[in-house]
Amino acid sequence: MKRYRLLTIFALGFWVLSACAAPQRGGGPNPEHGFVTLFKGIGHLILSPLQIATGLLEGVSSLPYYAATSLNAINEGLVKAQAKITLDDTYEGAYGKRLAQVNPEGDTGEVFRRMKHASEYFQKVLKQHGVEDAQHYILTSIDTANKDGFTLFAVVYRPTDAITVIDKYDGKTVRKFTREDRLFYEPFREDVNGKPLDKIVDWSGIPTESYKTQKEQAVLLTLSANAVASGKSRSDYWNAEGRWIAGEFIEITNQQNKKVEKALGLPTI
């Protein structure tokens, strides 16, 4: 264990230095590029069973840290942690296959590219687990920093299939959305009349590269489903969303990154 921890610290130290030294096109430092590079370095770490269990408690913000750990190892770690929903459950519920039936990369040819489709997979997992009102839980994203490589992701309970809200970007235009609209899959604190609308179960600022593959998406679905099944609730999302849209996505992601690293017993940035 001591040797494993020393190797982990060495690896992280190397990637931190690489991230800080990442050059910008104009020759100066580029914090966005460096931070993405750091996440890629962290993605090479293999998590121990204890860290897998700890990541489950941290929720969706721990997603990038599972990248290099195998599907079977993650699933075994979740089983040992007595997770309410394992990766095996997710594959069966979302994709109709047990984990033993898929290749080591976890690819069955089903990758979502929009939160609408992600939500459909998510609801299948929740329904199989017996979650009440599974159809009212959705996965959402704020994509204002996508070009910089980051997405603000949230697990949301929304009690209605159609909403009328005020545009969150101009603060005045009335918008009507249904499940078929892309912007339906953004969180809204209240409707046009000021009535409370969405309950945030969990949220995270994560690199867009962290949920590109089906394996990563399955881990995301699993962490999200466990957040619902365990009754998790986050009241700090709305402040973070405002800051994110205002351009503070690096600061927000860095703050949560340090929290996860501390929980996992890794050296922080």
ROSE-786141 format. One record per residue (C-alpha): residue number from 1; residue in three letters; z, x, y. Coordinates in nm, 2 decimals. Each point is the difference from the previous one (the first is absolute). Layout:
BEGIN
R   num   residuo        z        x        y
R   NUM       ALA        Z        X        Y
...
END
This chain:
BEGIN
R   num   residuo        z        x        y
R     1       MET     0.00     0.00     0.00
R     2       LYS     0.09     0.29     0.24
R     3       ARG    -0.33     0.17    -0.08
R     4       TYR    -0.19    -0.33     0.06
R     5       ARG     0.17    -0.05     0.34
R     6       LEU    -0.08     0.36     0.11
R     7       LEU    -0.37    -0.05    -0.10
R     8       THR     0.00    -0.33     0.19
R     9       ILE     0.15     0.16     0.32
R    10       PHE    -0.25     0.29    -0.03
R    11       ALA    -0.30    -0.24    -0.03
R    12       LEU     0.11    -0.22     0.29
R    13       GLY     0.07     0.31     0.22
R    14       PHE    -0.35     0.12    -0.07
R    15       TRP    -0.15    -0.33     0.10
R    16       VAL     0.21    -0.04     0.31
R    17       LEU    -0.12     0.34     0.12
R    18       SER    -0.36    -0.10    -0.08
R    19       ALA     0.04    -0.33     0.18
R    20       CYS     0.14     0.17     0.31
R    21       ALA    -0.28     0.25     0.01
R    22       ALA    -0.28    -0.25    -0.04
R    23       PRO    -0.25     0.08     0.28
R    24       GLN    -0.16    -0.26     0.24
R    25       ARG    -0.37     0.02     0.08
R    26       GLY     0.08     0.12     0.35
R    27       GLY     0.22     0.27    -0.14
R    28       GLY     0.34    -0.16     0.07
R    29       PRO     0.25    -0.17    -0.23
R    30       ASN    -0.09    -0.34    -0.13
R    31       PRO     0.32    -0.18    -0.11
R    32       GLU    -0.19    -0.29    -0.16
R    33       HIS    -0.21     0.24    -0.22
R    34       GLY     0.31     0.20    -0.08
R    35       PHE     0.20    -0.30    -0.11
R    36       VAL    -0.27    -0.13    -0.23
R    37       THR    -0.02     0.35    -0.15
R    38       LEU     0.37    -0.01    -0.06
R    39       PHE    -0.02    -0.32    -0.18
R    40       LYS    -0.28     0.14    -0.22
R    41       GLY     0.24     0.29    -0.08
R    42       ILE     0.28    -0.24    -0.09
R    43       GLY    -0.25    -0.18    -0.22
R    44       HIS    -0.01     0.30    -0.23
R    45       LEU     0.37    -0.04    -0.10
R    46       ILE     0.10    -0.14    -0.34
R    47       LEU     0.29    -0.23     0.04
R    48       SER     0.30     0.01    -0.24
R    49       PRO     0.13    -0.33    -0.16
R    50       LEU     0.28    -0.01     0.25
R    51       GLN    -0.24     0.04     0.29
R    52       ILE    -0.22    -0.27    -0.14
R    53       ALA     0.30    -0.23    -0.01
R    54       THR     0.10     0.10     0.35
R    55       GLY    -0.35    -0.07     0.13
R    56       LEU     0.03    -0.35    -0.14
R    57       LEU     0.30    -0.06     0.23
R    58       GLU    -0.18     0.15     0.30
R    59       GLY    -0.28    -0.25    -0.05
R    60       VAL    -0.36     0.02     0.11
R    61       SER     0.07     0.30     0.23
R    62       SER     0.04     0.22    -0.31
R    63       LEU    -0.36    -0.08    -0.12
R    64       PRO    -0.15     0.34     0.10
R    65       TYR     0.25     0.19    -0.20
R    66       TYR    -0.11    -0.15    -0.33
R    67       ALA    -0.36     0.13     0.03
R    68       ALA     0.01     0.29    -0.24
R    69       THR     0.24    -0.15    -0.26
R    70       SER    -0.17    -0.16    -0.30
R    71       LEU    -0.01    -0.38    -0.05
R    72       ASN     0.20     0.03    -0.32
R    73       ALA     0.26     0.22     0.16
R    74       ILE     0.04    -0.25     0.29
R    75       ASN     0.02    -0.29    -0.24
R    76       GLU     0.26     0.17    -0.21
R    77       GLY     0.20     0.09     0.31
R    78       LEU    -0.01    -0.37     0.11
R    79       VAL     0.11    -0.12    -0.34
R    80       LYS     0.30     0.24     0.00
R    81       ALA     0.08    -0.12     0.35
R    82       GLN     0.00    -0.36    -0.13
R    83       ALA    -0.27    -0.10     0.25
R    84       LYS    -0.06    -0.37     0.00
R    85       ILE    -0.37     0.07    -0.01
R    86       THR    -0.16     0.31    -0.16
R    87       LEU    -0.34     0.15     0.03
R    88       ASP    -0.08    -0.15    -0.34
R    89       ASP     0.09    -0.35     0.14
R    90       THR    -0.22     0.06     0.30
R    91       TYR    -0.30     0.10    -0.21
R    92       GLU     0.04    -0.30    -0.23
R    93       GLY     0.06    -0.25     0.28
R    94       ALA    -0.26     0.13     0.25
R    95       TYR    -0.27     0.14    -0.22
R    96       GLY     0.05    -0.16    -0.34
R    97       LYS     0.06     0.33    -0.18
R    98       ARG     0.31     0.17    -0.14
R    99       LEU     0.05     0.36     0.12
R   100       ALA    -0.08     0.13    -0.35
R   101       GLN    -0.34    -0.15     0.03
R   102       VAL    -0.11     0.19     0.31
R   103       ASN    -0.10     0.36     0.05
R   104       PRO     0.24     0.26     0.14
R   105       GLU    -0.14    -0.05     0.35
R   106       GLY     0.08    -0.37    -0.02
R   107       ASP    -0.35    -0.11     0.09
R   108       THR    -0.13    -0.33    -0.13
R   109       GLY    -0.26    -0.04     0.27
R   110       GLU     0.21    -0.23     0.21
R   111       VAL     0.07     0.15     0.34
R   112       PHE     0.08    -0.22     0.31
R   113       ARG    -0.14     0.09     0.34
R   114       ARG     0.15    -0.29     0.20
R   115       MET     0.35    -0.14     0.03
R   116       LYS    -0.14    -0.34    -0.11
R   117       HIS    -0.09     0.14    -0.34
R   118       ALA     0.32     0.21    -0.01
R   119       SER     0.20    -0.31     0.05
R   120       GLU    -0.18    -0.18    -0.28
R   121       TYR     0.10     0.27    -0.24
R   122       PHE     0.35     0.01     0.14
R   123       GLN     0.05    -0.38    -0.05
R   124       LYS    -0.11     0.03    -0.36
R   125       VAL     0.27     0.26    -0.07
R   126       LEU     0.26    -0.21     0.18
R   127       LYS    -0.11    -0.32    -0.19
R   128       GLN     0.03     0.18    -0.33
R   129       HIS     0.35     0.11     0.09
R   130       GLY     0.09    -0.36     0.08
R   131       VAL     0.05     0.04     0.38
R   132       GLU     0.03    -0.33     0.17
R   133       ASP    -0.27    -0.07     0.26
R   134       ALA    -0.19     0.31    -0.11
R   135       GLN    -0.31    -0.13     0.18
R   136       HIS     0.17     0.04     0.33
R   137       TYR     0.06     0.37    -0.03
R   138       ILE    -0.28     0.21     0.15
R   139       LEU    -0.07     0.37     0.07
R   140       THR    -0.10     0.08     0.36
R   141       SER    -0.12     0.29     0.20
R   142       ILE    -0.03     0.11     0.37
R   143       ASP    -0.31     0.22     0.01
R   144       THR     0.01     0.13     0.36
R   145       ALA     0.07     0.36    -0.13
R   146       ASN    -0.24    -0.01    -0.30
R   147       LYS    -0.24     0.24     0.17
R   148       ASP     0.28     0.25     0.02
R   149       GLY     0.09    -0.05    -0.37
R   150       PHE     0.30    -0.24     0.01
R   151       THR     0.06    -0.37    -0.06
R   152       LEU     0.30    -0.21     0.08
R   153       PHE     0.06    -0.19    -0.32
R   154       ALA     0.24    -0.30    -0.05
R   155       VAL     0.11    -0.23    -0.28
R   156       VAL     0.02    -0.35     0.16
R   157       TYR     0.13    -0.34    -0.09
R   158       ARG    -0.21    -0.27     0.18
R   159       PRO     0.07    -0.36    -0.08
R   160       THR    -0.33    -0.14     0.11
R   161       ASP    -0.37     0.05    -0.09
R   162       ALA    -0.13    -0.04     0.36
R   163       ILE     0.14     0.13     0.32
R   164       THR    -0.05    -0.04     0.38
R   165       VAL     0.13     0.30     0.19
R   166       ILE    -0.03     0.20     0.32
R   167       ASP    -0.22     0.30    -0.03
R   168       LYS     0.23     0.30    -0.04
R   169       TYR    -0.23     0.24     0.17
R   170       ASP    -0.08    -0.19     0.33
R   171       GLY     0.32    -0.22     0.00
R   172       LYS    -0.18    -0.32     0.11
R   173       THR    -0.29    -0.11    -0.21
R   174       VAL     0.08    -0.28    -0.25
R   175       ARG    -0.13     0.08    -0.35
R   176       LYS    -0.03    -0.21    -0.31
R   177       PHE    -0.01     0.16    -0.34
R   178       THR    -0.01    -0.11    -0.36
R   179       ARG     0.02     0.20    -0.32
R   180       GLU    -0.37     0.08     0.02
R   181       ASP     0.03     0.18     0.33
R   182       ARG     0.07     0.38     0.02
R   183       LEU     0.26    -0.03     0.27
R   184       PHE     0.20    -0.25    -0.19
R   185       TYR     0.12     0.31    -0.18
R   186       GLU     0.18     0.14     0.30
R   187       PRO     0.37    -0.09     0.05
R   188       PHE     0.09    -0.26     0.27
R   189       ARG     0.35    -0.04     0.12
R   190       GLU    -0.05    -0.35     0.13
R   191       ASP    -0.27    -0.27     0.04
R   192       VAL    -0.16    -0.11     0.32
R   193       ASN     0.30    -0.23     0.07
R   194       GLY     0.26     0.27    -0.04
R   195       LYS     0.11    -0.12    -0.35
R   196       PRO     0.10     0.29    -0.23
R   197       LEU    -0.28     0.07    -0.25
R   198       ASP     0.01     0.32    -0.22
R   199       LYS     0.29     0.15    -0.18
R   200       ILE    -0.04     0.38    -0.06
R   201       VAL     0.11     0.10    -0.34
R   202       ASP    -0.09     0.37     0.03
R   203       TRP    -0.23     0.22     0.20
R   204       SER    -0.12     0.36     0.04
R   205       GLY    -0.24     0.21     0.20
R   206       ILE    -0.21     0.18    -0.27
R   207       PRO    -0.30     0.22    -0.01
R   208       THR    -0.31    -0.20    -0.08
R   209       GLU    -0.08     0.26    -0.27
R   210       SER     0.31    -0.10    -0.18
R   211       TYR    -0.14    -0.33    -0.14
R   212       LYS    -0.36     0.08    -0.06
R   213       THR     0.01     0.01    -0.38
R   214       GLN     0.09    -0.28    -0.24
R   215       LYS     0.30     0.21    -0.13
R   216       GLU     0.14     0.03     0.36
R   217       GLN    -0.07    -0.37     0.06
R   218       ALA     0.18    -0.09    -0.32
R   219       VAL     0.30     0.20     0.12
R   220       LEU    -0.02    -0.17     0.34
R   221       LEU     0.00    -0.34    -0.17
R   222       THR     0.29     0.10    -0.22
R   223       LEU     0.22     0.12     0.28
R   224       SER    -0.09    -0.31     0.21
R   225       ALA     0.07    -0.24    -0.29
R   226       ASN     0.34     0.17    -0.06
R   227       ALA     0.09    -0.04     0.37
R   228       VAL    -0.07    -0.38    -0.04
R   229       ALA     0.18    -0.03    -0.33
R   230       SER     0.31     0.18     0.13
R   231       GLY     0.03    -0.21     0.31
R   232       LYS    -0.08     0.28     0.25
R   233       SER    -0.04    -0.09     0.37
R   234       ARG    -0.08     0.21     0.30
R   235       SER     0.08    -0.10     0.36
R   236       ASP    -0.12     0.32     0.16
R   237       TYR    -0.37    -0.06    -0.06
R   238       TRP    -0.09    -0.17     0.33
R   239       ASN     0.12     0.28     0.22
R   240       ALA    -0.19     0.25    -0.21
R   241       GLU    -0.32    -0.21     0.01
R   242       GLY     0.01     0.00     0.38
R   243       ARG     0.05     0.38     0.01
R   244       TRP    -0.27     0.05    -0.26
R   245       ILE    -0.26    -0.20     0.19
R   246       ALA     0.10     0.20     0.32
R   247       GLY    -0.10     0.32    -0.18
R   248       GLU     0.34     0.12    -0.14
R   249       PHE    -0.12     0.00    -0.36
R   250       ILE     0.07     0.37    -0.06
R   251       GLU     0.36    -0.03     0.12
R   252       ILE     0.07    -0.31    -0.21
R   253       THR    -0.15     0.15    -0.31
R   254       ASN     0.18     0.33     0.05
R   255       GLN     0.34    -0.19     0.04
R   256       GLN    -0.04    -0.19    -0.33
R   257       ASN    -0.14     0.31    -0.17
R   258       LYS     0.32     0.19     0.07
R   259       LYS     0.21    -0.29    -0.13
R   260       VAL    -0.19    -0.01    -0.33
R   261       GLU     0.01     0.38    -0.04
R   262       LYS     0.37     0.00     0.06
R   263       ALA     0.05    -0.28    -0.26
R   264       LEU    -0.22     0.19    -0.25
R   265       GLY     0.19     0.33     0.06
R   266       LEU    -0.29     0.18     0.15
R   267       PRO     0.00     0.22     0.30
R   268       THR    -0.10    -0.19     0.31
R   269       ILE    -0.27     0.09     0.26
END
